[in-house]
Amino acid sequence: MGGIDGVTIQEFERDKRRLISRIVEELTNKTWKPYPYLEIEVAKDKSPEEKRKLGMTAIRDKIVQLAIKAIIEPRYDRLFVGNSYGYRPGKGATKTIRRVLQECKNKKYKYVLRLEFTAKTGLISIRFAQSAMLE
């Protein structure tokens, strides 16, 4: 499989030195422009009738994204508090749920907030937290 620009991984691999040099040149000259995302729907593994949306990009754009991530992530990840779990290395939904359960067992609170993960974004719904705090 390749990118939305029609370049396959194999094609990129065959000419990677030239293509990466070109990416570096475009980034250095501030002329690099990413391709727009192509939104596609794919069937979910456990429920083929349900679809999830994916954003596809060009291989060269993914390389730039990963390079930026490799530079930024180590610098900024350490600034997050330990109980921040969203889109962080070594974290995830399972560890989030474990942490919530651990906190519920170890602390004596007068109420519990209802947490919900959305299948589309993996985010916790805040509406329930806000409404519980207002009661």
C-alpha positions in Angstrom: 0.0 0.0 0.0 1.2 3.5 -0.7 0.2 7.1 -0.2 -2.5 9.2 -1.8 0.1 10.6 -4.2 0.3 7.2 -5.9 3.8 6.4 -4.6 4.0 2.9 -3.1 6.3 2.0 -0.2 8.4 -0.1 -2.6 8.8 2.8 -5.0 9.7 5.2 -2.2 12.2 2.6 -0.9 13.9 2.2 -4.3 14.5 5.9 -4.6 14.6 6.9 -0.9 18.0 8.8 -0.9 16.8 11.2 -3.6 13.3 11.5 -2.2 14.5 12.2 1.4 17.0 14.7 0.1 14.2 16.4 -1.8 12.1 16.5 1.4 15.0 18.0 3.4 15.5 20.6 0.7 11.8 21.5 0.7 11.7 21.8 4.5 14.9 23.8 4.5 13.6 26.2 1.8 10.2 26.3 3.5 8.6 25.2 0.3 7.3 21.8 1.6 3.6 21.5 1.4 1.8 18.3 2.6 -0.8 16.6 0.5 -4.3 16.9 1.7 -5.6 14.0 3.7 -7.8 11.5 1.9 -10.6 10.3 4.2 -11.6 6.7 3.7 -13.9 4.4 5.6 -12.8 0.8 6.5 -14.8 -1.9 8.1 -14.1 -2.6 11.8 -12.6 -6.1 12.5 -15.2 -7.2 15.0 -18.1 -5.5 13.4 -17.8 -5.4 9.6 -21.1 -3.5 9.2 -19.6 -0.6 11.2 -17.1 1.7 9.6 -14.3 3.8 11.0 -12.8 6.7 9.2 -9.1 6.9 8.4 -7.1 9.8 7.1 -4.6 8.7 4.4 -1.6 10.8 3.4 1.4 10.5 1.2 4.4 8.5 2.4 6.7 11.6 2.2 4.2 13.4 4.5 4.2 10.6 7.0 8.0 10.6 7.1 7.9 14.3 7.9 5.3 13.7 10.6 7.3 11.0 12.2 10.5 13.1 12.0 8.8 16.0 13.8 7.3 13.6 16.4 10.8 12.1 17.0 12.2 15.6 17.7 9.2 17.0 19.7 8.0 14.1 21.7 11.1 13.5 24.0 11.3 17.2 24.7 7.7 17.8 25.7 6.5 14.4 27.0 8.4 14.8 30.2 6.5 18.0 30.9 3.2 16.2 31.2 2.0 15.1 34.6 2.2 11.4 35.3 -1.6 10.9 35.1 -1.9 12.3 31.7 -2.6 9.4 29.3 -3.8 10.7 26.0 -1.6 9.8 22.9 1.5 9.3 24.9 4.2 6.7 24.6 3.7 3.7 26.9 0.2 4.9 27.9 -3.2 4.1 26.4 -6.8 3.1 27.2 -6.0 0.0 29.2 -3.5 1.9 31.5 -6.0 4.7 31.8 -8.7 2.4 33.1 -6.3 0.7 35.5 -5.3 4.1 36.9 -8.9 5.2 37.3 -9.7 1.9 39.1 -6.6 2.3 41.3 -7.5 5.8 42.2 -11.0 4.8 43.1 -9.8 2.0 45.4 -7.1 4.1 47.1 -9.0 7.3 47.7 -12.2 8.1 49.7 -14.3 10.3 47.5 -17.9 11.2 48.0 -18.8 10.6 44.4 -17.4 9.0 41.3 -17.3 10.6 37.9 -18.5 8.6 35.0 -15.8 8.2 32.3 -16.6 7.3 28.7 -14.2 6.6 25.9 -15.5 7.4 22.5 -14.7 4.7 19.9 -14.0 7.4 17.2 -11.5 9.5 19.0 -10.4 7.5 22.1 -11.2 10.6 24.2 -13.0 10.7 27.5 -16.4 12.4 27.5 -16.2 15.6 29.6 -19.9 16.2 29.8 -20.4 13.7 32.5 -17.6 15.0 34.6 -18.9 18.6 34.4 -22.5 17.6 35.2 -21.3 15.4 38.2 -19.3 18.3 39.6 -22.2 20.7 39.4 -24.5 18.4 41.3 
